[in-house]
Amino acid sequence: MSGVSGERRESKVRAFLRFALERPTVLRGVKVAAIVAPILTVINQWGKIVHHHFDVVFFLKLILTACVPFCVSVTSSALANMARAKEHGVTN
């Protein structure tokens, strides 16, 4: 990998992080997770919910289940914002 390519890659990573950590992007991710995570939890943990079997593993899976839609939302929003910035010639 050449130095230029490495610098370009680092620039894309920094741009992604900048867009991903913007307040509206994070809030959107939280809202999406708040809607999608309970649905996924019911689908994936129905047996434990019905039988009231709430152990440590259940709560760990609950947290991971919420992380998935949050990460998907933040990633897609950040990538869309990067593409929009590139279209409009915004580099910083």
GURO-398665 format. One record per residue: residue in three letters; chain; x, y, z of N, C-alpha, C in turn. Coordinates in steps of 0.001 Angstrom, whole numbers. Example, Ala and Ser with C-alpha at 12.3 -4.5 7.8 and 13.67 -1.06 7.14 Angstrom:
2
<rec><aa>ALA</aa><ch>A</ch><n_u>13190</n_u><n_v>-5690</n_v><n_w>7800</n_w><ca_u>12300</ca_u><ca_v>-4500</ca_v><ca_w>7800</ca_w><c_u>13200</c_u><c_v>-3300</c_v><c_w>7800</c_w></rec>
<rec><aa>SER</aa><ch>A</ch><n_u>12850</n_u><n_v>-2250</n_v><n_w>7080</n_w><ca_u>13670</ca_u><ca_v>-1060</ca_v><ca_w>7140</ca_w><c_u>12900</c_u><c_v>30</c_v><c_w>7870</c_w></rec>
This chain:
92
<rec><aa>MET</aa><ch>A</ch><n_u>847</n_u><n_v>-1175</n_v><n_w>0</n_w><ca_u>0</ca_u><ca_v>0</ca_v><ca_w>0</ca_w><c_u>889</c_u><c_v>1232</c_v><c_w>0</c_w></rec>
<rec><aa>SER</aa><ch>A</ch><n_u>617</n_u><n_v>2160</n_v><n_w>-870</n_w><ca_u>1423</ca_u><ca_v>3376</ca_v><ca_w>-946</ca_w><c_u>996</c_u><c_v>4357</c_v><c_w>138</c_w></rec>
<rec><aa>GLY</aa><ch>A</ch><n_u>1848</n_u><n_v>5334</n_v><n_w>388</n_w><ca_u>1550</ca_u><ca_v>6341</ca_v><ca_w>1393</ca_w><c_u>311</c_u><c_v>7147</c_v><c_w>1065</c_w></rec>
<rec><aa>VAL</aa><ch>A</ch><n_u>127</n_u><n_v>7470</n_v><n_w>-209</n_w><ca_u>-1036</ca_u><ca_v>8254</ca_v><ca_w>-621</ca_w><c_u>-2311</c_u><c_v>7478</c_v><c_w>-349</c_w></rec>
<rec><aa>SER</aa><ch>A</ch><n_u>-2311</n_u><n_v>6204</n_v><n_w>-706</n_w><ca_u>-3488</ca_u><ca_v>5377</ca_v><ca_w>-479</ca_w><c_u>-3796</c_u><c_v>5277</c_v><c_w>1010</c_w></rec>
<rec><aa>GLY</aa><ch>A</ch><n_u>-2755</n_u><n_v>5108</n_v><n_w>1814</n_w><ca_u>-2929</ca_u><ca_v>5034</ca_v><ca_w>3262</ca_w><c_u>-3500</c_u><c_v>6321</c_v><c_w>3830</c_w></rec>
<rec><aa>GLU</aa><ch>A</ch><n_u>-3007</n_u><n_v>7469</n_v><n_w>3329</n_w><ca_u>-3520</ca_u><ca_v>8756</ca_v><ca_w>3777</ca_w><c_u>-4967</c_u><c_v>8936</c_v><c_w>3354</c_w></rec>
<rec><aa>ARG</aa><ch>A</ch><n_u>-5297</n_u><n_v>8533</n_v><n_w>2138</n_w><ca_u>-6659</ca_u><ca_v>8640</ca_v><ca_w>1647</ca_w><c_u>-7594</c_u><c_v>7775</c_v><c_w>2496</c_w></rec>
<rec><aa>ARG</aa><ch>A</ch><n_u>-7142</n_u><n_v>6576</n_v><n_w>2816</n_w><ca_u>-7934</ca_u><ca_v>5651</ca_v><ca_w>3625</ca_w><c_u>-8177</c_u><c_v>6241</c_v><c_w>5010</c_w></rec>
<rec><aa>GLU</aa><ch>A</ch><n_u>-7141</n_u><n_v>6789</n_v><n_w>5605</n_w><ca_u>-7280</ca_u><ca_v>7395</ca_v><ca_w>6922</ca_w><c_u>-8266</c_u><c_v>8553</c_v><c_w>6860</c_w></rec>
<rec><aa>SER</aa><ch>A</ch><n_u>-8213</n_u><n_v>9310</n_v><n_w>5803</n_w><ca_u>-9119</ca_u><ca_v>10427</ca_v><ca_w>5625</ca_w><c_u>-10569</c_u><c_v>9952</c_v><c_w>5555</c_w></rec>
<rec><aa>LYS</aa><ch>A</ch><n_u>-10814</n_u><n_v>8843</n_v><n_w>4862</n_w><ca_u>-12170</ca_u><ca_v>8292</ca_v><ca_w>4772</ca_w><c_u>-12651</c_u><c_v>7796</c_v><c_w>6130</c_w></rec>
<rec><aa>VAL</aa><ch>A</ch><n_u>-11747</n_u><n_v>7176</n_v><n_w>6876</n_w><ca_u>-12108</ca_u><ca_v>6689</ca_v><ca_w>8207</ca_w><c_u>-12447</c_u><c_v>7868</c_v><c_w>9118</c_w></rec>
<rec><aa>ARG</aa><ch>A</ch><n_u>-11626</n_u><n_v>8893</n_v><n_w>9073</n_w><ca_u>-11901</ca_u><ca_v>10082</ca_v><ca_w>9892</ca_w><c_u>-13211</c_u><c_v>10746</c_v><c_w>9484</c_w></rec>
<rec><aa>ALA</aa><ch>A</ch><n_u>-13450</n_u><n_v>10839</n_v><n_w>8185</n_w><ca_u>-14703</ca_u><ca_v>11427</ca_v><ca_w>7714</ca_w><c_u>-15887</c_u><c_v>10589</c_v><c_w>8184</c_w></rec>
<rec><aa>PHE</aa><ch>A</ch><n_u>-15761</n_u><n_v>9270</n_v><n_w>8077</n_w><ca_u>-16836</ca_u><ca_v>8392</ca_v><ca_w>8531</ca_w><c_u>-17115</c_u><c_v>8620</c_v><c_w>10017</c_w></rec>
<rec><aa>LEU</aa><ch>A</ch><n_u>-16060</n_u><n_v>8655</n_v><n_w>10825</n_w><ca_u>-16244</ca_u><ca_v>8851</ca_v><ca_w>12264</ca_w><c_u>-16860</c_u><c_v>10209</c_v><c_w>12567</c_w></rec>
<rec><aa>ARG</aa><ch>A</ch><n_u>-16440</n_u><n_v>11222</n_v><n_w>11829</n_w><ca_u>-17005</ca_u><ca_v>12560</ca_v><ca_w>12039</ca_w><c_u>-18504</c_u><c_v>12547</c_v><c_w>11777</c_w></rec>
<rec><aa>PHE</aa><ch>A</ch><n_u>-18915</n_u><n_v>11939</n_v><n_w>10658</n_w><ca_u>-20337</ca_u><ca_v>11869</ca_v><ca_w>10337</ca_w><c_u>-21083</c_u><c_v>10938</c_v><c_w>11295</c_w></rec>
<rec><aa>ALA</aa><ch>A</ch><n_u>-20466</n_u><n_v>9837</n_v><n_w>11677</n_w><ca_u>-21121</ca_u><ca_v>8862</ca_v><ca_w>12555</ca_w><c_u>-21355</c_u><c_v>9419</c_v><c_w>13956</c_w></rec>
<rec><aa>LEU</aa><ch>A</ch><n_u>-20488</n_u><n_v>10322</n_v><n_w>14394</n_w><ca_u>-20599</ca_u><ca_v>10849</ca_v><ca_w>15752</ca_w><c_u>-21382</c_u><c_v>12156</c_v><c_w>15830</c_w></rec>
<rec><aa>GLU</aa><ch>A</ch><n_u>-21949</n_u><n_v>12599</n_v><n_w>14716</n_w><ca_u>-22783</ca_u><ca_v>13802</ca_v><ca_w>14747</ca_w><c_u>-24039</c_u><c_v>13526</c_v><c_w>15569</c_w></rec>
<rec><aa>ARG</aa><ch>A</ch><n_u>-24466</n_u><n_v>14518</n_v><n_w>16304</n_w><ca_u>-25629</ca_u><ca_v>14362</ca_v><ca_w>17187</ca_w><c_u>-26871</c_u><c_v>13834</c_v><c_w>16463</c_w></rec>
<rec><aa>PRO</aa><ch>A</ch><n_u>-27261</n_u><n_v>14399</n_v><n_w>15309</n_w><ca_u>-28462</ca_u><ca_v>13880</ca_v><ca_w>14635</ca_w><c_u>-28325</c_u><c_v>12414</c_v><c_w>14212</c_w></rec>
<rec><aa>THR</aa><ch>A</ch><n_u>-27128</n_u><n_v>12018</n_v><n_w>13822</n_w><ca_u>-26895</ca_u><ca_v>10633</ca_v><ca_w>13409</ca_w><c_u>-27040</c_u><c_v>9692</c_v><c_w>14596</c_w></rec>
<rec><aa>VAL</aa><ch>A</ch><n_u>-26448</n_u><n_v>10061</n_v><n_w>15719</n_w><ca_u>-26537</ca_u><ca_v>9225</ca_v><ca_w>16923</ca_w><c_u>-27978</c_u><c_v>9162</c_v><c_w>17423</c_w></rec>
<rec><aa>LEU</aa><ch>A</ch><n_u>-28666</n_u><n_v>10299</n_v><n_w>17439</n_w><ca_u>-30065</ca_u><ca_v>10309</ca_v><ca_w>17888</ca_w><c_u>-30948</c_u><c_v>9455</c_v><c_w>16986</c_w></rec>
<rec><aa>ARG</aa><ch>A</ch><n_u>-30712</n_u><n_v>9510</n_v><n_w>15684</n_w><ca_u>-31467</ca_u><ca_v>8669</ca_v><ca_w>14754</ca_w><c_u>-31220</c_u><c_v>7197</c_v><c_w>15067</c_w></rec>
<rec><aa>GLY</aa><ch>A</ch><n_u>-29973</n_u><n_v>6853</n_v><n_w>15336</n_w><ca_u>-29633</ca_u><ca_v>5476</ca_v><ca_w>15687</ca_w><c_u>-30333</c_u><c_v>5017</c_v><c_w>16955</c_w></rec>
<rec><aa>VAL</aa><ch>A</ch><n_u>-30399</n_u><n_v>5903</n_v><n_w>17947</n_w><ca_u>-31082</ca_u><ca_v>5570</ca_v><ca_w>19200</ca_w><c_u>-32574</c_u><c_v>5359</c_v><c_w>18949</c_w></rec>
<rec><aa>LYS</aa><ch>A</ch><n_u>-33179</n_u><n_v>6235</n_v><n_w>18142</n_w><ca_u>-34609</ca_u><ca_v>6094</ca_v><ca_w>17835</ca_w><c_u>-34897</c_u><c_v>4800</c_v><c_w>17091</c_w></rec>
<rec><aa>VAL</aa><ch>A</ch><n_u>-34072</n_u><n_v>4485</n_v><n_w>16109</n_w><ca_u>-34258</ca_u><ca_v>3243</ca_v><ca_w>15348</ca_w><c_u>-34109</c_u><c_v>2039</c_v><c_w>16272</c_w></rec>
<rec><aa>ALA</aa><ch>A</ch><n_u>-33091</n_u><n_v>2057</n_v><n_w>17114</n_w><ca_u>-32874</ca_u><ca_v>940</ca_v><ca_w>18044</ca_w><c_u>-34035</c_u><c_v>810</c_v><c_w>19025</c_w></rec>
<rec><aa>ALA</aa><ch>A</ch><n_u>-34588</n_u><n_v>1940</n_v><n_w>19464</n_w><ca_u>-35705</ca_u><ca_v>1903</ca_v><ca_w>20408</ca_w><c_u>-36952</c_u><c_v>1273</c_v><c_w>19795</c_w></rec>
<rec><aa>ILE</aa><ch>A</ch><n_u>-37092</n_u><n_v>1379</n_v><n_w>18487</n_w><ca_u>-38243</ca_u><ca_v>784</ca_v><ca_w>17802</ca_w><c_u>-37959</c_u><c_v>-654</c_v><c_w>17394</c_w></rec>
<rec><aa>VAL</aa><ch>A</ch><n_u>-36805</n_u><n_v>-900</n_v><n_w>16816</n_w><ca_u>-36496</ca_u><ca_v>-2209</ca_v><ca_w>16232</ca_w><c_u>-36068</c_u><c_v>-3237</c_v><c_w>17283</c_w></rec>
<rec><aa>ALA</aa><ch>A</ch><n_u>-35303</n_u><n_v>-2822</n_v><n_w>18280</n_w><ca_u>-34769</ca_u><ca_v>-3776</ca_v><ca_w>19266</ca_w><c_u>-35856</c_u><c_v>-4551</c_v><c_w>20014</c_w></rec>
<rec><aa>PRO</aa><ch>A</ch><n_u>-36916</n_u><n_v>-3903</n_v><n_w>20487</n_w><ca_u>-37960</ca_u><ca_v>-4694</ca_v><ca_w>21158</ca_w><c_u>-38618</c_u><c_v>-5723</c_v><c_w>20235</c_w></rec>
<rec><aa>ILE</aa><ch>A</ch><n_u>-38797</n_u><n_v>-5356</n_v><n_w>18985</n_w><ca_u>-39384</ca_u><ca_v>-6296</ca_v><ca_w>18024</ca_w><c_u>-38458</c_u><c_v>-7491</c_v><c_w>17835</c_w></rec>
<rec><aa>LEU</aa><ch>A</ch><n_u>-37175</n_u><n_v>-7220</n_v><n_w>17621</n_w><ca_u>-36207</ca_u><ca_v>-8310</ca_v><ca_w>17461</ca_w><c_u>-36097</c_u><c_v>-9156</c_v><c_w>18730</c_w></rec>
<rec><aa>THR</aa><ch>A</ch><n_u>-36176</n_u><n_v>-8506</n_v><n_w>19880</n_w><ca_u>-36091</ca_u><ca_v>-9242</ca_v><ca_w>21144</ca_w><c_u>-37260</c_u><c_v>-10205</c_v><c_w>21289</c_w></rec>
<rec><aa>VAL</aa><ch>A</ch><n_u>-38457</n_u><n_v>-9739</n_v><n_w>20981</n_w><ca_u>-39632</ca_u><ca_v>-10616</ca_v><ca_w>21062</ca_w><c_u>-39489</c_u><c_v>-11782</c_v><c_w>20094</c_w></rec>
<rec><aa>ILE</aa><ch>A</ch><n_u>-39044</n_u><n_v>-11503</n_v><n_w>18885</n_w><ca_u>-38869</ca_u><ca_v>-12566</ca_v><ca_w>17891</ca_w><c_u>-37818</c_u><c_v>-13575</c_v><c_w>18353</c_w></rec>
<rec><aa>ASN</aa><ch>A</ch><n_u>-36685</n_u><n_v>-13085</n_v><n_w>18822</n_w><ca_u>-35560</ca_u><ca_v>-13964</ca_v><ca_w>19147</ca_w><c_u>-35623</c_u><c_v>-14587</c_v><c_w>20540</c_w></rec>
<rec><aa>GLN</aa><ch>A</ch><n_u>-36305</n_u><n_v>-13952</n_v><n_w>21469</n_w><ca_u>-36301</ca_u><ca_v>-14418</ca_v><ca_w>22863</ca_w><c_u>-37694</c_u><c_v>-14787</c_v><c_w>23361</c_w></rec>
<rec><aa>TRP</aa><ch>A</ch><n_u>-38608</n_u><n_v>-15068</n_v><n_w>22447</n_w><ca_u>-39998</ca_u><ca_v>-15333</ca_v><ca_w>22806</ca_w><c_u>-40116</c_u><c_v>-16399</c_v><c_w>23897</c_w></rec>
<rec><aa>GLY</aa><ch>A</ch><n_u>-39411</n_u><n_v>-17491</n_v><n_w>23756</n_w><ca_u>-39494</ca_u><ca_v>-18573</ca_v><ca_w>24739</ca_w><c_u>-39114</c_u><c_v>-18129</c_v><c_w>26137</c_w></rec>
<rec><aa>LYS</aa><ch>A</ch><n_u>-38056</n_u><n_v>-17366</n_v><n_w>26250</n_w><ca_u>-37617</ca_u><ca_v>-16887</ca_v><ca_w>27566</ca_w><c_u>-38591</c_u><c_v>-15857</c_v><c_w>28131</c_w></rec>
<rec><aa>ILE</aa><ch>A</ch><n_u>-39160</n_u><n_v>-15028</n_v><n_w>27254</n_w><ca_u>-40117</ca_u><ca_v>-14018</ca_v><ca_w>27711</ca_w><c_u>-41370</c_u><c_v>-14696</c_v><c_w>28250</c_w></rec>
<rec><aa>VAL</aa><ch>A</ch><n_u>-41914</n_u><n_v>-15649</n_v><n_w>27509</n_w><ca_u>-43144</ca_u><ca_v>-16345</ca_v><ca_w>27904</ca_w><c_u>-42953</c_u><c_v>-17090</c_v><c_w>29228</c_w></rec>
<rec><aa>HIS</aa><ch>A</ch><n_u>-41786</n_u><n_v>-17695</n_v><n_w>29395</n_w><ca_u>-41531</ca_u><ca_v>-18480</ca_v><ca_w>30605</ca_w><c_u>-40846</c_u><c_v>-17670</c_v><c_w>31711</c_w></rec>
<rec><aa>HIS</aa><ch>A</ch><n_u>-40747</n_u><n_v>-16364</n_v><n_w>31512</n_w><ca_u>-40136</ca_u><ca_v>-15463</ca_v><ca_w>32501</ca_w><c_u>-38755</c_u><c_v>-15948</c_v><c_w>32936</c_w></rec>
<rec><aa>HIS</aa><ch>A</ch><n_u>-37970</n_u><n_v>-16362</n_v><n_w>31966</n_w><ca_u>-36622</ca_u><ca_v>-16857</ca_v><ca_w>32244</ca_w><c_u>-35624</c_u><c_v>-15749</c_v><c_w>31910</c_w></rec>
<rec><aa>PHE</aa><ch>A</ch><n_u>-35499</n_u><n_v>-14790</n_v><n_w>32831</n_w><ca_u>-34641</ca_u><ca_v>-13631</ca_v><ca_w>32607</ca_w><c_u>-33329</c_u><c_v>-13804</c_v><c_w>33369</c_w></rec>
<rec><aa>ASP</aa><ch>A</ch><n_u>-32347</n_u><n_v>-14366</n_v><n_w>32689</n_w><ca_u>-31038</ca_u><ca_v>-14554</ca_v><ca_w>33295</ca_w><c_u>-30048</c_u><c_v>-13552</c_v><c_w>32703</c_w></rec>
<rec><aa>VAL</aa><ch>A</ch><n_u>-28811</n_u><n_v>-13654</n_v><n_w>33108</n_w><ca_u>-27770</ca_u><ca_v>-12734</ca_v><ca_w>32634</ca_w><c_u>-27620</c_u><c_v>-12828</c_v><c_w>31117</c_w></rec>
<rec><aa>VAL</aa><ch>A</ch><n_u>-27682</n_u><n_v>-14037</n_v><n_w>30581</n_w><ca_u>-27549</ca_u><ca_v>-14232</ca_v><ca_w>29131</ca_w><c_u>-28670</c_u><c_v>-13508</c_v><c_w>28395</c_w></rec>
<rec><aa>PHE</aa><ch>A</ch><n_u>-29880</n_u><n_v>-13554</n_v><n_w>28930</n_w><ca_u>-31010</ca_u><ca_v>-12854</ca_v><ca_w>28311</ca_w><c_u>-30709</c_u><c_v>-11363</c_v><c_w>28193</c_w></rec>
<rec><aa>PHE</aa><ch>A</ch><n_u>-30223</n_u><n_v>-10772</n_v><n_w>29275</n_w><ca_u>-29963</ca_u><ca_v>-9330</ca_v><ca_w>29263</ca_w><c_u>-28763</c_u><c_v>-8963</c_v><c_w>28393</c_w></rec>
<rec><aa>LEU</aa><ch>A</ch><n_u>-27776</n_u><n_v>-9830</n_v><n_w>28326</n_w><ca_u>-26665</ca_u><ca_v>-9592</ca_v><ca_w>27398</ca_w><c_u>-27156</c_u><c_v>-9625</c_v><c_w>25951</c_w></rec>
<rec><aa>LYS</aa><ch>A</ch><n_u>-28009</n_u><n_v>-10597</n_v><n_w>25640</n_w><ca_u>-28580</ca_u><ca_v>-10674</ca_v><ca_w>24290</ca_w><c_u>-29470</c_u><c_v>-9470</c_v><c_w>24006</c_w></rec>
<rec><aa>LEU</aa><ch>A</ch><n_u>-30166</n_u><n_v>-8990</n_v><n_w>25020</n_w><ca_u>-31010</ca_u><ca_v>-7805</ca_v><ca_w>24871</ca_w><c_u>-30164</c_u><c_v>-6593</c_v><c_w>24477</c_w></rec>
<rec><aa>ILE</aa><ch>A</ch><n_u>-29040</n_u><n_v>-6417</n_v><n_w>25143</n_w><ca_u>-28138</ca_u><ca_v>-5300</ca_v><ca_w>24834</ca_w><c_u>-27565</c_u><c_v>-5444</c_v><c_w>23426</c_w></rec>
<rec><aa>LEU</aa><ch>A</ch><n_u>-27114</n_u><n_v>-6642</n_v><n_w>23084</n_w><ca_u>-26567</ca_u><ca_v>-6869</ca_v><ca_w>21739</ca_w><c_u>-27635</c_u><c_v>-6674</c_v><c_w>20666</c_w></rec>
<rec><aa>THR</aa><ch>A</ch><n_u>-28860</n_u><n_v>-7084</n_v><n_w>20973</n_w><ca_u>-29958</ca_u><ca_v>-6915</ca_v><ca_w>20025</ca_w><c_u>-30225</c_u><c_v>-5436</c_v><c_w>19769</c_w></rec>
<rec><aa>ALA</aa><ch>A</ch><n_u>-30065</n_u><n_v>-4602</n_v><n_w>20772</n_w><ca_u>-30243</ca_u><ca_v>-3158</ca_v><ca_w>20590</ca_w><c_u>-29074</c_u><c_v>-2545</c_v><c_w>19825</c_w></rec>
<rec><aa>CYS</aa><ch>A</ch><n_u>-27894</n_u><n_v>-3106</n_v><n_w>19992</n_w><ca_u>-26712</ca_u><ca_v>-2570</ca_v><ca_w>19302</ca_w><c_u>-26790</c_u><c_v>-2753</c_v><c_w>17789</c_w></rec>
<rec><aa>VAL</aa><ch>A</ch><n_u>-27405</n_u><n_v>-3827</n_v><n_w>17351</n_w><ca_u>-27440</ca_u><ca_v>-4113</ca_v><ca_w>15907</ca_w><c_u>-28180</c_u><c_v>-3027</c_v><c_w>15125</c_w></rec>
<rec><aa>PRO</aa><ch>A</ch><n_u>-29452</n_u><n_v>-2709</n_v><n_w>15435</n_w><ca_u>-30112</ca_u><ca_v>-1654</ca_v><ca_w>14652</ca_w><c_u>-29462</c_u><c_v>-284</c_v><c_w>14838</c_w></rec>
<rec><aa>PHE</aa><ch>A</ch><n_u>-28907</n_u><n_v>-31</n_v><n_w>16026</n_w><ca_u>-28207</ca_u><ca_v>1231</ca_v><ca_w>16248</ca_w><c_u>-27023</c_u><c_v>1350</c_v><c_w>15301</c_w></rec>
<rec><aa>CYS</aa><ch>A</ch><n_u>-26203</n_u><n_v>312</n_v><n_w>15246</n_w><ca_u>-25013</ca_u><ca_v>332</ca_v><ca_w>14380</ca_w><c_u>-25378</c_u><c_v>406</c_v><c_w>12904</c_w></rec>
<rec><aa>VAL</aa><ch>A</ch><n_u>-26416</n_u><n_v>-315</n_v><n_w>12509</n_w><ca_u>-26850</ca_u><ca_v>-273</ca_v><ca_w>11108</ca_w><c_u>-27323</c_u><c_v>1130</c_v><c_w>10749</c_w></rec>
<rec><aa>SER</aa><ch>A</ch><n_u>-28111</n_u><n_v>1743</n_v><n_w>11614</n_w><ca_u>-28619</ca_u><ca_v>3085</ca_v><ca_w>11346</ca_w><c_u>-27495</c_u><c_v>4115</c_v><c_w>11285</c_w></rec>
<rec><aa>VAL</aa><ch>A</ch><n_u>-26597</n_u><n_v>4079</n_v><n_w>12251</n_w><ca_u>-25491</ca_u><ca_v>5042</ca_v><ca_w>12286</ca_w><c_u>-24589</c_u><c_v>4865</c_v><c_w>11069</c_w></rec>
<rec><aa>THR</aa><ch>A</ch><n_u>-24290</n_u><n_v>3616</n_v><n_w>10730</n_w><ca_u>-23425</ca_u><ca_v>3353</ca_v><ca_w>9576</ca_w><c_u>-24061</c_u><c_v>3844</c_v><c_w>8286</c_w></rec>
<rec><aa>SER</aa><ch>A</ch><n_u>-25331</n_u><n_v>3510</n_v><n_w>8074</n_w><ca_u>-25979</ca_u><ca_v>3930</ca_v><ca_w>6825</ca_w><c_u>-26124</c_u><c_v>5446</c_v><c_w>6758</c_w></rec>
<rec><aa>SER</aa><ch>A</ch><n_u>-26435</n_u><n_v>6084</n_v><n_w>7873</n_w><ca_u>-26544</ca_u><ca_v>7547</ca_v><ca_w>7886</ca_w><c_u>-25198</c_u><c_v>8207</c_v><c_w>7613</c_w></rec>
<rec><aa>ALA</aa><ch>A</ch><n_u>-24149</n_u><n_v>7706</n_v><n_w>8245</n_w><ca_u>-22817</ca_u><ca_v>8286</ca_v><ca_w>8044</ca_w><c_u>-22367</c_u><c_v>8125</c_v><c_w>6598</c_w></rec>
<rec><aa>LEU</aa><ch>A</ch><n_u>-22583</n_u><n_v>6939</n_v><n_w>6028</n_w><ca_u>-22191</ca_u><ca_v>6720</ca_v><ca_w>4631</ca_w><c_u>-23009</c_u><c_v>7590</c_v><c_w>3678</c_w></rec>
<rec><aa>ALA</aa><ch>A</ch><n_u>-24293</n_u><n_v>7749</n_v><n_w>3955</n_w><ca_u>-25131</ca_u><ca_v>8615</ca_v><ca_w>3116</ca_w><c_u>-24673</c_u><c_v>10064</c_v><c_w>3215</c_w></rec>
<rec><aa>ASN</aa><ch>A</ch><n_u>-24341</n_u><n_v>10505</n_v><n_w>4418</n_w><ca_u>-23855</ca_u><ca_v>11878</ca_v><ca_w>4594</ca_w><c_u>-22507</c_u><c_v>12091</c_v><c_w>3926</c_w></rec>
<rec><aa>MET</aa><ch>A</ch><n_u>-21656</n_u><n_v>11068</n_v><n_w>3955</n_w><ca_u>-20369</ca_u><ca_v>11159</ca_v><ca_w>3248</ca_w><c_u>-20593</c_u><c_v>11294</c_v><c_w>1747</c_w></rec>
<rec><aa>ALA</aa><ch>A</ch><n_u>-21505</n_u><n_v>10496</n_v><n_w>1209</n_w><ca_u>-21797</ca_u><ca_v>10555</ca_v><ca_w>-227</ca_w><c_u>-22381</c_u><c_v>11912</c_v><c_w>-603</c_w></rec>
<rec><aa>ARG</aa><ch>A</ch><n_u>-23271</n_u><n_v>12431</n_v><n_w>239</n_w><ca_u>-23879</ca_u><ca_v>13731</ca_v><ca_w>-16</ca_w><c_u>-22821</c_u><c_v>14828</c_v><c_w>16</c_w></rec>
<rec><aa>ALA</aa><ch>A</ch><n_u>-21916</n_u><n_v>14764</n_v><n_w>974</n_w><ca_u>-20843</ca_u><ca_v>15760</ca_v><ca_w>1070</ca_w><c_u>-19939</c_u><c_v>15691</c_v><c_w>-153</c_w></rec>
<rec><aa>LYS</aa><ch>A</ch><n_u>-19663</n_u><n_v>14479</n_v><n_w>-614</n_w><ca_u>-18816</ca_u><ca_v>14311</ca_v><ca_w>-1801</ca_w><c_u>-19501</c_u><c_v>14896</c_v><c_w>-3037</c_w></rec>
<rec><aa>GLU</aa><ch>A</ch><n_u>-20816</n_u><n_v>14674</n_v><n_w>-3163</n_w><ca_u>-21577</ca_u><ca_v>15231</ca_v><ca_w>-4296</ca_w><c_u>-21509</c_u><c_v>16749</c_v><c_w>-4319</c_w></rec>
<rec><aa>HIS</aa><ch>A</ch><n_u>-21554</n_u><n_v>17342</n_v><n_w>-3144</n_w><ca_u>-21558</ca_u><ca_v>18800</ca_v><ca_w>-3049</ca_w><c_u>-20157</c_u><c_v>19384</c_v><c_w>-2930</c_w></rec>
<rec><aa>GLY</aa><ch>A</ch><n_u>-19145</n_u><n_v>18530</n_v><n_w>-3025</n_w><ca_u>-17766</ca_u><ca_v>19001</ca_v><ca_w>-3009</ca_w><c_u>-17257</c_u><c_v>19433</c_v><c_w>-1653</c_w></rec>
<rec><aa>VAL</aa><ch>A</ch><n_u>-17928</n_u><n_v>19013</n_v><n_w>-590</n_w><ca_u>-17495</ca_u><ca_v>19355</ca_v><ca_w>761</ca_w><c_u>-16458</c_u><c_v>18338</c_v><c_w>1198</c_w></rec>
<rec><aa>THR</aa><ch>A</ch><n_u>-15280</n_u><n_v>18813</n_v><n_w>1581</n_w><ca_u>-14221</ca_u><ca_v>17892</ca_v><ca_w>1994</ca_w><c_u>-13978</c_u><c_v>17929</c_v><c_w>3489</c_w></rec>
<rec><aa>ASN</aa><ch>A</ch><n_u>-14342</n_u><n_v>18995</n_v><n_w>4180</n_w><ca_u>-14093</ca_u><ca_v>19087</ca_v><ca_w>5625</ca_w><c_u>-15371</c_u><c_v>19018</c_v><c_w>6374</c_w></rec>
